[in-house]
């Protein structure tokens, strides 16, 4: 219920109608981050609103115009799965500088982590299939690249979008904090030593 809990809309339909406007920057660039299931649902909404049946990427083009894609993956699938499981259990998907530290209750579940790894691999395969041979510029970036050199990644994204480069001395910064902690490390050890 993102539309209600995070954005205060009375219905999913109201949220859908305002989604592009709310996700567009002052310089006119629309951007959003979507998991595969969110993307599939959003493109179904677009087709219903257009009263047509377009392919997913074509539906997005009809709604927002030309598309550029940043495909973010993670090399360390185990840590990605642990992060995802913890976020689902705790309801905490991000934390910004200045946020109070929340002591959410999470429970180690080896089977659930394995299932999440399989789900994440399946989703990545869906994205690769979606982008294959469609003639849309796709920039592949890993979480690890983003975490170690944010400025370089942002410059690559700006180049993809055709935005003039930032001055050479410019440095990107983020207010987001990493959520991994001692619990994450414990779960990684338990997964790696389990037989």
N, C-alpha and C positions, 0 to 999 in steps of 0.2 A: 504494500500500500504506500509506495513512495509518493504517489501523487497527493495523498492525504497527509501522511505523517511528516514528510519533509517539505512539502510545498504548499500545503493548506488548501488544495482544490477540493471542491465538493464532489467531483466525480472524475473518473478516469478520462472521460470524454473531454471535460474542461482542460485537464492537464495535457492531453494529446494536442488539442487545438492551440495551446500556448507554448508547447515544448520547443519548437524551433525558435520562436521569438526569445524565449528565456535562455536559450543556449547559444545565442548569437552575440558576438562581441561588438563593441562600438565601431570597429572598422569593418563590420559586415561579414565576419567569418563565423559560420556556424560550426560548432564542434560538440561532440558528445562521446562518452566512453560507454561501450555496451558489451556485456557478456553475450554469448551466442543466443541464449534463450530470450534475452531482452531484445536483441536484434530481430529475431524471428517474430516475436510478438509485435514489435513496433512496425515492421514491414506489413504485417497482416492488418494492423490499424490503418496504415497508409492506404492499402488497397481498398479497404472498406470505405474510407473517406473519399477516395477517388471514384468509387463504384466501378472499379476495373480490376483485372487480375494480371498484374505485372510481376515479373521476376523480382526478387527482393532488392537487388541493387538498382534495377530500373525504377522501382517504386520510390526508392530514396532519391534518385535523380529527379524524378517528377516533382517531388516535394521541395527539395533544397537546391537543385541545380547541379553543376559539376561537382564531382566527388574526388577527394583525395583521402587515402586511407593510411593510418598509422597502425600497423599490426604489432601489438605488444605481446610478446611471449616471455616465458621464463625458462631459463636453462635448468634450474634446480627445481624439478617437478615435485620432489618430496616436500621441500620447504613451501612451495606454492600450495600444495594440498593441505599442509598443516595450517598455513595462514587462513585458507578458505574455511576449513573445518572450525577453527577457533572463531572466526568472524561470524559464521552461522550460529554457533552455540552462544556467543556472547552478545551478538547484535552490534558489536563495535567493528566497523569497517574501516575507519580512519581515525587519526588523532592529530590535532594541530598543536603547534607550539602554544603554550598558555592553557591548554585544556587540562582539567583536573585528571589525575591518574585514576582510572576506574578499575576496581578489583572485580572483574567479571568471573563467574564460575564457568570453568570449562572442564571437560572430561576426556582423557585419552581414550581413543577408540581405534585400534589398529585396523579393524575391518572397514570402518568409515573412511579412514585416511586412504586405504587402498582403493576403495570405490571412488573416492574423489580424484585420485590420480587417474584412474580410467576415464572418468567423466571429463577431466581437463584435457586429456589426450584426444578424446573424441571431439570435443569442442574445437580444439586446434585444427583437427582434420577437416571439420566442417568449414572453418574459415579458409583454409588453404584451397579447398574445393570451390568455395564461393568466389575467390579472387582469381582462380585459374582462367586465363584466356579471355578476360573481360575487358582488357584495355584500360583499366583504371590504375593510375599511379598508386602503388602500394609501397610504403616504407616499412621495412621490418626492423624492429627495435626489440632488444631484450630488456627485461627488468634490471638485469645486472649492469647493462650499459647505462641505463637511466640512473641507477643508484651510484655509479662510480664517476660519471661525467655528465651531469645534468646540462651544463652549458653546451657541450658538443651536441647532445641529443636535441636540445631546443633549436640550435642553429640548423640542424638537418631538417627538422619539422618545418621551420620557417622557409627554408629553401624549397621544400616540397610544395608549400602553399603559395610560393611566389612572392613572399613578403620580403622587402629589402633587408639585407643582413644588418645585424646590430653592430655597433662599433667594436673593434677588435678587443677593447678592454672590458666589454660588457660581460658580466657573470650572472648566470641564472641562479635563482634560489627558490626554495620551496618552504612553505610553512608546515608541510606534513612531516610527521615523525614516524619512524619505523615502529611497527608494533611487535616485532620479534623480541623475545626476552629469554630468560632462563627456562621458562616453560617450553618455549619453542625448541631450545637446545636439548632439553630432556626428551621431548617427543621424538626429535630426530635420532638421538642415541637409541631410544627404545625401538624405533622402526628399523634401524640399521642392524641391531643386535638380535632382533626377533628371528626365530627359525620357523 
